[in-house]
Amino acid sequence: MTDPAWIESMQEEILQFKRMDVRVLVPTPDTISPLTLKWIFRNKHDEEQTAIRNKSRLVVRGYRQEEGLDFEES
């Protein structure tokens, strides 16, 4: 990703995590596989369907979890 508009959008998403205080870095034990992250990219459009803003979201790929390995039944 080298487009400056998308890079700015990604930086804004990371700043939102800091502003909202929703992330904490913790050490990962050798016996646990951390969940991976994925970037989602969308263009926001106005009424004429003209792209007016780039929107980036950083999401966790929780669907990769395996019951009994990554979590217990709740």
DSSP file (Angstrom, degrees, kcal/mol; ACC not computed):
  #  RESIDUE AA STRUCTURE BP1 BP2  ACC     N-H-->O    O-->H-N    N-H-->O    O-->H-N    TCO  KAPPA ALPHA  PHI   PSI    X-CA   Y-CA   Z-CA
    1    1 A M              0   0    0      0, 0.0     0, 0.0     0, 0.0     0, 0.0   0.000 360.0 360.0 360.0 109.7    0.0    0.0    0.0
    2    2 A T        +     0   0    0      5,-0.0     3,-0.0     4,-0.0     0, 0.0   0.480 360.0 115.2-119.0  -6.3    1.8    3.1   -1.2
    3    3 A D    >>  -     0   0    0      1,-0.2     4,-2.3     2,-0.0     3,-0.5  -0.537  60.9-142.9 -69.4 122.3   -1.0    5.5   -1.9
    4    4 A P  H 3> S+     0   0    0      0, 0.0     4,-2.3     0, 0.0     5,-0.2   0.821  98.3  57.0 -57.0 -33.6   -0.7    8.5    0.5
    5    5 A A  H 3> S+     0   0    0      2,-0.2     4,-1.7     1,-0.2    49,-0.1   0.901 110.0  43.8 -66.2 -40.1   -4.5    8.8    1.0
    6    6 A W  H <> S+     0   0    0     -3,-0.5     4,-2.4     2,-0.2    -1,-0.2   0.885 111.8  53.1 -72.3 -37.9   -4.8    5.1    2.1
    7    7 A I  H  X S+     0   0    0     -4,-2.3     4,-2.4     2,-0.2    -2,-0.2   0.920 109.3  49.6 -61.8 -42.9   -1.7    5.4    4.4
    8    8 A E  H  X S+     0   0    0     -4,-2.3     4,-2.2     1,-0.2    -1,-0.2   0.901 109.9  51.4 -61.6 -41.0   -3.3    8.5    6.0
    9    9 A S  H  X S+     0   0    0     -4,-1.7     4,-1.8     2,-0.2    47,-0.3   0.896 110.4  48.5 -63.1 -40.9   -6.6    6.5    6.4
   10   10 A M  H  X S+     0   0    0     -4,-2.4     4,-2.0     2,-0.2    -2,-0.2   0.895 110.3  51.3 -66.5 -40.6   -4.7    3.6    8.1
   11   11 A Q  H  X S+     0   0    0     -4,-2.4     4,-2.4     1,-0.2    -2,-0.2   0.887 107.7  53.2 -64.1 -38.4   -2.9    6.0   10.4
   12   12 A E  H  X S+     0   0    0     -4,-2.2     4,-2.0     2,-0.2    -1,-0.2   0.896 107.1  51.8 -63.4 -40.2   -6.2    7.6   11.4
   13   13 A E  H  X S+     0   0    0     -4,-1.8     4,-1.4     2,-0.2    -2,-0.2   0.914 110.6  47.7 -62.9 -42.7   -7.6    4.1   12.3
   14   14 A I  H  X S+     0   0    0     -4,-2.0     4,-1.6     1,-0.2    -2,-0.2   0.894 109.8  53.0 -66.0 -39.6   -4.5    3.4   14.5
   15   15 A L  H  X S+     0   0    0     -4,-2.4     4,-2.9     1,-0.2    -1,-0.2   0.863 103.6  57.7 -62.8 -35.1   -4.9    6.8   16.2
   16   16 A Q  H  X S+     0   0    0     -4,-2.0     4,-2.6     1,-0.2    -1,-0.2   0.893 102.5  54.1 -62.1 -38.8   -8.5    6.0   17.0
   17   17 A F  H  X>S+     0   0    0     -4,-1.4     5,-1.9     1,-0.2     4,-0.6   0.913 111.7  45.1 -59.7 -42.1   -7.4    2.9   18.9
   18   18 A K  H ><5S+     0   0    0     -4,-1.6     3,-0.6     2,-0.2    -2,-0.2   0.927 113.2  49.2 -67.8 -44.9   -5.1    5.1   21.0
   19   19 A R  H 3<5S+     0   0    0     -4,-2.9    -2,-0.2     1,-0.2    -1,-0.2   0.896 116.5  41.7 -61.1 -41.4   -7.8    7.8   21.5
   20   20 A M  H 3<5S-     0   0    0     -4,-2.6    -1,-0.2    -5,-0.2    -2,-0.2   0.526 103.5-133.2 -85.3  -6.2  -10.4    5.2   22.6
   21   21 A D  T <<5 +     0   0    0     -4,-0.6    -3,-0.2    -3,-0.6    -4,-0.1   0.931  59.0 139.2  53.5  52.1   -7.8    3.3   24.7
   22   22 A V      < +     0   0    0     -5,-1.9     2,-0.4    -6,-0.1    -4,-0.1   0.315  46.0  69.3-110.0   6.7   -9.0    0.0   23.2
   23   23 A R        -     0   0    0     -6,-0.4     2,-0.4    -5,-0.1    -2,-0.0  -0.976  49.9-179.7-129.8 144.5   -5.7   -1.8   22.7
   24   24 A V        -     0   0    0     -2,-0.4     2,-0.5     2,-0.0    -2,-0.0  -0.989  22.9-136.4-138.8 127.3   -3.2   -3.2   25.1
   25   25 A L        +     0   0    0     -2,-0.4    -2,-0.0     0, 0.0     0, 0.0  -0.730  30.3 176.1 -84.3 129.0    0.1   -5.0   24.1
   26   26 A V        -     0   0    0     -2,-0.5     2,-0.1     0, 0.0    -2,-0.0  -0.959  35.4-100.6-131.0 149.7    0.7   -8.1   26.2
   27   27 A P        -     0   0    0      0, 0.0     0, 0.0     0, 0.0     0, 0.0  -0.428  35.5-133.7 -67.3 144.9    3.4  -10.7   26.0
   28   28 A T        -     0   0    0     -2,-0.1     5,-0.0     2,-0.0     0, 0.0  -0.891  14.2-131.9-103.7 120.1    2.3  -13.9   24.2
   29   29 A P    >   -     0   0    0      0, 0.0     3,-1.6     0, 0.0     0, 0.0  -0.304  23.7-115.0 -63.3 154.3    3.2  -17.2   25.8
   30   30 A D  T 3  S+     0   0    0      1,-0.3    -2,-0.0     3,-0.1     0, 0.0   0.752 113.9  59.5 -62.7 -24.0    4.8  -19.8   23.6
   31   31 A T  T 3  S+     0   0    0      2,-0.0     2,-0.4     1,-0.0    -1,-0.3   0.510  96.2  73.0 -84.8  -4.3    1.8  -22.1   23.9
   32   32 A I    <   -     0   0    0     -3,-1.6    38,-0.1    38,-0.0    37,-0.0  -0.932  68.1-147.3-117.7 133.0   -0.7  -19.6   22.5
   33   33 A S        -     0   0    0     -2,-0.4     3,-0.1     3,-0.0    -3,-0.1  -0.863  25.7-131.5 -93.7 120.2   -1.0  -18.5   18.9
   34   34 A P        -     0   0    0      0, 0.0     2,-0.2     0, 0.0    -6,-0.0  -0.370  23.5-106.8 -69.5 150.6   -2.1  -14.9   18.7
   35   35 A L        -     0   0    0      1,-0.1     2,-0.2    -2,-0.0    27,-0.1  -0.509  37.0-127.5 -71.7 145.1   -5.0  -13.9   16.4
   36   36 A T        -     0   0    0     25,-0.3    25,-2.8    -2,-0.2     2,-0.3  -0.501  16.0-130.0 -93.2 165.2   -3.9  -12.2   13.3
   37   37 A L  E     -A   60   0A   0     23,-0.2     2,-0.3    -2,-0.2    23,-0.2  -0.732  14.7-162.5-112.8 161.0   -5.2   -8.9   11.9
   38   38 A K  E     -A   59   0A   0     21,-2.5    21,-2.8    -2,-0.3     2,-0.4  -0.996  16.3-130.6-144.7 138.4   -6.5   -7.8    8.5
   39   39 A W  E     -A   58   0A   0     -2,-0.3     2,-0.4    19,-0.2    19,-0.2  -0.742  17.2-160.8 -88.8 136.4   -7.1   -4.4    6.9
   40   40 A I  E     -A   57   0A   0     17,-2.9    17,-2.4    -2,-0.4     2,-0.4  -0.975   8.4-161.5-115.2 130.3  -10.4   -3.7    5.3
   41   41 A F  E     +A   56   0A   0     -2,-0.4     2,-0.3    15,-0.2    15,-0.2  -0.944  15.6 163.8-119.5 132.9  -10.5   -0.8    2.8
   42   42 A R  E     -A   55   0A   0     13,-2.6    13,-3.4    -2,-0.4     2,-0.5  -0.985  30.6-131.3-141.7 151.0  -13.6    1.0    1.5
   43   43 A N  E     -A   54   0A   0     -2,-0.3     2,-0.4    11,-0.2    11,-0.2  -0.899  21.0-138.7 -99.7 132.9  -14.3    4.3   -0.3
   44   44 A K  E     -A   53   0A   0      9,-3.6     8,-3.2    -2,-0.5     9,-1.3  -0.750  24.6-158.1 -87.1 138.8  -17.0    6.5    1.2
   45   45 A H  E     -A   51   0A   0     -2,-0.4     6,-0.2     6,-0.3     2,-0.1  -0.845   9.7-137.0-120.6 154.0  -19.3    8.0   -1.4
   46   46 A D    >   -     0   0    0      4,-1.7     3,-1.9    -2,-0.3    -1,-0.0  -0.218  51.0 -76.4 -91.0-169.5  -21.6   11.1   -1.6
   47   47 A E  T 3  S+     0   0    0      1,-0.3    -2,-0.0     2,-0.1    -1,-0.0   0.798 133.6  52.4 -62.1 -29.5  -25.1   11.1   -3.2
   48   48 A E  T 3  S-     0   0    0      2,-0.1    -1,-0.3     1,-0.0     3,-0.1   0.291 118.6-111.3 -89.2  10.8  -23.6   11.2   -6.7
   49   49 A Q    <   +     0   0    0     -3,-1.9     2,-0.4     1,-0.3    -2,-0.1   0.753  67.7 149.8  63.8  26.9  -21.5    8.1   -5.9
   50   50 A T        -     0   0    0      1,-0.0    -4,-1.7     2,-0.0     2,-0.3  -0.774  55.6-111.7 -87.5 131.9  -18.3   10.2   -6.1
   51   51 A A  E     +A   45   0A   0     -2,-0.4    -6,-0.3    -6,-0.2     3,-0.1  -0.484  44.4 166.9 -65.3 123.2  -15.6    8.8   -3.7
   52   52 A I  E     +     0   0A   0     -8,-3.2     2,-0.3     1,-0.3    -7,-0.2   0.573  59.5  13.9-113.8 -15.4  -15.2   11.5   -1.0
   53   53 A R  E     -A   44   0A   0     -9,-1.3    -9,-3.6     2,-0.0     2,-0.4  -0.976  62.4-128.5-161.9 143.6  -13.1    9.6    1.6
   54   54 A N  E     -A   43   0A   0     -2,-0.3     2,-0.5   -11,-0.2   -11,-0.2  -0.820  26.7-162.9 -92.1 134.8  -11.0    6.5    2.1
   55   55 A K  E     -A   42   0A   0    -13,-3.4   -13,-2.6    -2,-0.4     2,-0.4  -0.980   6.3-173.3-123.5 125.5  -12.0    4.4    5.1
   56   56 A S  E     -A   41   0A   0     -2,-0.5     2,-0.4   -47,-0.3   -15,-0.2  -0.931   0.7-171.7-116.8 141.1   -9.7    1.8    6.6
   57   57 A R  E     -A   40   0A   0    -17,-2.4   -17,-2.9    -2,-0.4     2,-0.6  -0.997  14.5-148.3-131.1 138.9  -10.6   -0.6    9.4
   58   58 A L  E     +A   39   0A   0     -2,-0.4     2,-0.3   -19,-0.2   -19,-0.2  -0.931  27.7 178.6-105.7 118.6   -8.3   -3.0   11.2
   59   59 A V  E     -A   38   0A   0    -21,-2.8   -21,-2.5    -2,-0.6     2,-0.3  -0.870  28.5-118.7-123.8 153.3  -10.1   -6.1   12.3
   60   60 A V  E     -A   37   0A   0     -2,-0.3     2,-1.4   -23,-0.2   -23,-0.2  -0.689  21.2-131.6 -88.2 142.4   -9.1   -9.3   14.1
   61   61 A R    >   +     0   0    0    -25,-2.8     3,-1.6    -2,-0.3   -25,-0.3  -0.528  42.3 159.2 -93.1  68.7   -9.5  -12.6   12.2
   62   62 A G  G >   +     0   0    0     -2,-1.4     3,-2.0     1,-0.3    -1,-0.2   0.688  59.5  77.9 -66.2 -20.1  -11.4  -14.4   14.9
   63   63 A Y  G 3  S+     0   0    0      1,-0.3    -1,-0.3    -3,-0.2    -2,-0.1   0.628  82.6  68.7 -65.3 -11.2  -12.8  -16.9   12.5
   64   64 A R  G <  S+     0   0    0     -3,-1.6    -1,-0.3   -28,-0.1    -2,-0.2   0.447  76.4 111.9 -87.2   0.7   -9.4  -18.6   12.5
   65   65 A Q    <   -     0   0    0     -3,-2.0     2,-0.5     5,-0.1    -3,-0.0  -0.413  57.0-148.1 -72.8 149.4   -9.9  -19.7   16.1
   66   66 A E    >>> -     0   0    0     -2,-0.1     4,-3.2     0, 0.0     3,-1.5  -0.983  20.5-116.0-121.1 128.4  -10.3  -23.4   16.9
   67   67 A E  B 345S+b   71   0B   0     -2,-0.5     5,-0.2     1,-0.3     0, 0.0  -0.347 101.5  17.6 -61.6 136.5  -12.4  -24.6   19.8
   68   68 A G  T 345S+     0   0    0      3,-3.8    -1,-0.3     1,-0.1     4,-0.1   0.077 127.8  55.3  88.3 -24.1  -10.4  -26.4   22.5
   69   69 A L  T <45S+     0   0    0     -3,-1.5    -2,-0.2     2,-0.2    -1,-0.1   0.820 123.9  15.4-102.3 -50.9   -7.2  -24.9   21.1
   70   70 A D  T  <5S+     0   0    0     -4,-3.2     2,-0.3     1,-0.3    -3,-0.2   0.669 135.0   2.2 -99.5 -21.3   -7.8  -21.2   21.2
   71   71 A F  B   < -b   67   0B   0     -5,-0.9    -3,-3.8     0, 0.0     2,-0.3  -0.980  65.9-119.7-158.3 163.4  -10.9  -21.1   23.4
   72   72 A E        -     0   0    0     -2,-0.3     2,-0.0    -5,-0.2    -5,-0.0  -0.777  45.8 -88.1-105.6 154.4  -13.2  -23.3   25.5
   73   73 A E              0   0    0     -2,-0.3    -1,-0.1     1,-0.1     0, 0.0  -0.360 360.0 360.0 -59.9 136.7  -16.9  -23.7   25.0
   74   74 A S              0   0    0     -2,-0.0    -1,-0.1    -3,-0.0    -2,-0.0   0.408 360.0 360.0-111.5 360.0  -18.8  -21.0   26.9
